[in-house]
Structures are given as C-alpha cells and as structure tokens.
C-alpha cells in the first residue's frame, strides 16, 4: 500500500514539473508585432514582406497599421494569406481605387444622362460656386473591403480577430490621433486611409476622421502597448528629397508634410527590432498600376534581412490560421430587413433609398446584386457618405439584416457645364442648373440652357418614388436651320412646289407630363401626355419669309427603354432598346385638315466583344406612321453624324444632314470598333436603309436597301466627351462627307 502511494506521489510530482515546464516554454514564446506604415500604392510592398515572413514561418501576434498599412494589415488580421492578398490586388481596378468609379450598369437613366452630357459639375450653394470636398467617396474601396471581411462581420472588438488588430486615424477638428480598436472594421480601415482631398472624411462616433498618416504614420508604440515582445516594422514612407528633385509647388507641399514624420522615425526605429525599408523610389501614392513591381520590392527588402527573420522564426512553432476564402460575387445573401437610419434624412425617404437599391426586404440576392444596389445609391450623388452593416438575425443565422447609414449631401444646388460642336447644331455651350428638393422630398429640377449658333433649352422636373411610380414634367426647345427634303407638295397651297431640298428654320417645343417606373436601373417605362408646338419657316420658296406651319399638336405616348451598354459612345458589351408609340389626337391647326394619326419608332443595338480590344456593334431602327399622311414635318429624317438624335431626326452615314425623308423607314448599322490605345478608337461602319412615303404599303420596306453609306472614323474619349472624325461615303451618290463631332451630344 505504501509503495502504491509513493508511486502516485512521484507520478504527480513528475506531471506537475512537466506541466510547469510546458507553461514556462509557452510563456517564453515571444509575441511578434507587425507595424505597417502608410504610403498609398507604395504600401503594396507590405504584401511582399508578408510573403517572406510566411515562408520563414514567422507567426504574427499583433498588427497595427496606418492608411494602406491599415488595409493590408486589416485583411491579414482576418485570415488572408500573403499570396491571397497578392492575388486580390492584382485584379482590382487600380483606377477605381482612387476614383469614385460607378459602373454604368448600376446608374439610373437620369444619372447616366448627367454623366454623358456634362463635362464639369460644381456645387452652387447660396449662389456661390464651390468645389467638391473630395475626388472620391471611396465606395469602391468600401464595397471591396466589406466583401473581403464579410466572414468577420459580427466581430466588433478587433482584439477578437484571428490576429488582434488596431489602426490609426486623425480627427479633423482637433488634429489628435484616434486609435481604432473596435466598431466597424471596414469603416475604421477606410477612415485610416481617408487621404485629404482625395477621399471623403469618415464620421465615427461623432468624430470626423481622415488619414492617420498625418499624426502617426508608423504606429510602433501602439503594437508595443498591445503586448508585442518583438516588433517587425515595414516603412514605405518617402524620405526627404533634394531641392532639385521636388518638382514644383506640389513637391514642396509634400516635402513639408514629411518633415514631422521623418523626425519621428528617428525614435520609432529604436522601438523596432527588425526594420524593413523597401526601395520604392520612382513610385508614388497612386502607382497601383505598378503593383506587381512594388510587391517584388517588398520581397527583396525582406530577403535582405533573412538572417534576422530566421532567428525569430526559429523560436516559434507556428500556429496555422485557416485559409480564408473570400465571398464570391455570385454567393447568395438572404436579406431579411433593410433598416434605413433615416433620422438624419430630410430630402429623401426610405422608399426612395430601397428603390435605388433595387432589391426588397425578405429577398434572396447574390453579393454582386447587393454591390450594384449600393453603387446605384451612390450614383444619385444625393449622399455624401454611405455605410452599411450586416447583422445576423436571431431566428435564422443564414439571414442578415442590412442596416444603412446615410448622410445626405449638404448641397442641393449645382452648376454643370458642357460644350459641343457638330455640323447640324454647330457650336454649343451648355449651362445647367440642378436643384434638389425644390418642392418635395425626392424631387429634382434640371434646367439646361444651350447657347451658340442654335439656342435651345431643356427643362426637367421629376419626383422619384423608388419602386413606386414616379411623376415628371419635361419641356424642351429644339432649333436649327438646314436644308430638309420635306415633301411639302402634299400640303394645300404648295401642290406645285417641286424642290428636292428647301432651307428651313426648324423650331419645336415639346412639353410632357408623365408617370414612369424604373426596374433594376436597366428598364424604364413611361406613360404620358405631350404637347408639341412646331414653327417651320423658310425664305427659299418665294424670296420672302414663308411660314409652313405654326401650330400646336397633342398626343399621348408610351415609352419603353432597356439599356445595359457599358458605355454610351463606345460600348464594348450590352444591349440597348428604345421603343415609343405616339397617338396624335388633336391639333390647333386651322390651315391644314389634320386627322388623328400615330407614330411608332424603335431602335435596338447589340455590342458584342470580339476580343479584348475589338467590338462588333449591330444596330437597327424602325419608324412607322399610321393614318392620313398630311403633315410632312412629322416624317422621319435621316442623314449626317455627330448630333444629338431626336424622335424624328436620325443619323445616317453617306448622306448630308436631313437628306432622306419619309413617313416610314428601316435602318441597319454595323460597326467594328478597335480600341487600339487607352481611350483611342478606330472604327469602320456600314449602314443601310429604306425610307419613303407609304413604302410599307407598297411592300418596299423590307426589300433590298435603297440607300447605303460607309464611314471610317477615329474617336478619342476626353473629359468633355468624345472627339470624333468620320469620313463618310455613299455608293449611290458617290459623295464624300467629313463629320467632326466634339464633346458630349446634347
């Protein structure tokens, strides 16, 4: 019995000593902290350093970062490996990272129109012209980071992440350093990298925050305070430059902002055990296009310190983190409630917000659809900040509530500008005044005044109700002078006129009241009543001013549009369709016996990518008139290129402006466009048409085309719109025409 007791005591003593030794070993295992500095695109070098650390088996216990260091460090802390980060940043849109890029497919029809008409937009508050607070709201970055961190959406304490994490931002009001260790991870990372004037500030807990690099671009003390025994630091900040290398006022400004950071680094290096300084000479904060080279610079810098890295790696038995698979755009999201924090909303209601998102509560969507909805909301430009969060529902862990936090833009009034030249309307300058919340919540009033050789205007007022039917009013004046081949000998008093073309001054005013509804930003249906005033005069017939028509006409109309083109002027993929029916039922005409008649017009286009740079575009149009043909100035008119097309006046290669006229027409167009360099295009086109009076009754509409034309063109996309030159020819007339078009069409 005594022997058994002794054995038990000895065994207990042995296991106790062994356990103590194991704890001692565990306690002796040093905690390694990683600090990553800010530096914009230069911070991609952090990924190269992380690759080397992983290869050598270095286990990171804590991470701190600023700006780009916060982005890389934050993603590494949630479980992404260095190779995954390399893959992610090789495929992101480098231009979208620094621009407020919104895909055209996510924009509503009004937002597309604004982007494709106006070259410049400025705030116009209190009748003073201002400048935008930043170039970008950073929504592309926000959406990207939210998707990448979706798996830790419920973690609000950053110390509970797979690797504890903290980042630094600067409070605008005080200039104080703000350490972010809890809350929304994505918001915190975005705030840390909100470079002034480039990205909008971020509001967190009542504090307006910007880039942390202003106060602490290398938060080494922070990682020490978190518990790091050994610190590895990666510094991609610029050193002070020689006077000859500053390169002007901007270089001097950046040099002055670097003074405090360079001085601080003298002390911060002493707190760093392994200091890695990649050679990023020749790169700047927006050199994302050179990401692969910058990452390699990081690898090279870490490799040079391999003996020091291996020394600390040998002290570790590395804990393997699970490989993190990012959320795929096609992965489903089960949306329960959409919660709009509307306490700060005064110009828009929740119906408007949900309508712009394009999906409703208690619906299943994929993540790509969700991002498109956020982009659509951003495209309205009605909100200065848009943030969102996913909350797991208590009853069903697979469902999430989407909580939106919106801050409305403080500016309600804008001035916008555009310029254009073409052979029909000649030189034009556009001045626009846009007013939001003129009378009602969700409403917008837009006035375009077009000054130049042919003065025009366009006024729109619409009340956007999201998913519900919206109400609007349009008024437009169109005006130009040109030879038009109207067949006016069908009008009483002009039976003996036999002239192929007459020089007319054409003026019409169209006023519309309508209801309309949008579907997923691609579909638009409108129903309404239209008043049209036509004033058609000429001095060519009787050597004096002769008024052919000056009357008002009333009609009802229905319009359906679908548009998935990725670019209006040079599409590379997508489909567009526009169909409209008009029924004229009344006229104030006292000169002509006008009977009720109808117009039907539609066009469809397909953009098909043949290769990365080559696109095939196929388009077709059809126009019909039903009823008595007594009004030639309602006929369809073809000819020319480069002008903003209206319902009746359409483009056609090979013939001069307004050359081909008829009450029925059909047209086909085929274009091959080659984007041979960034924003530069070469294209070749062929179009064919049948047009004339009553050709559908005479079975001539779908016969071999009577008219054809060909064009060779060059186009360049600029900030004011496309600049195009077309050389056009028709085999029927053997005439050549050169068309020049500058700027957006309006």
Order of alpha helices (4+ residues) and beta strands (2+ residues): alpha-beta-alpha-beta-alpha-alpha-alpha-alpha-beta-beta-alpha-beta-beta-alpha-beta-beta-alpha-beta-alpha-beta-alpha-alpha-beta-alpha-beta-alpha-beta-beta-beta-beta-beta-beta-beta-beta-beta-beta-beta-beta-beta-beta-beta-beta-beta-beta-beta-beta-beta
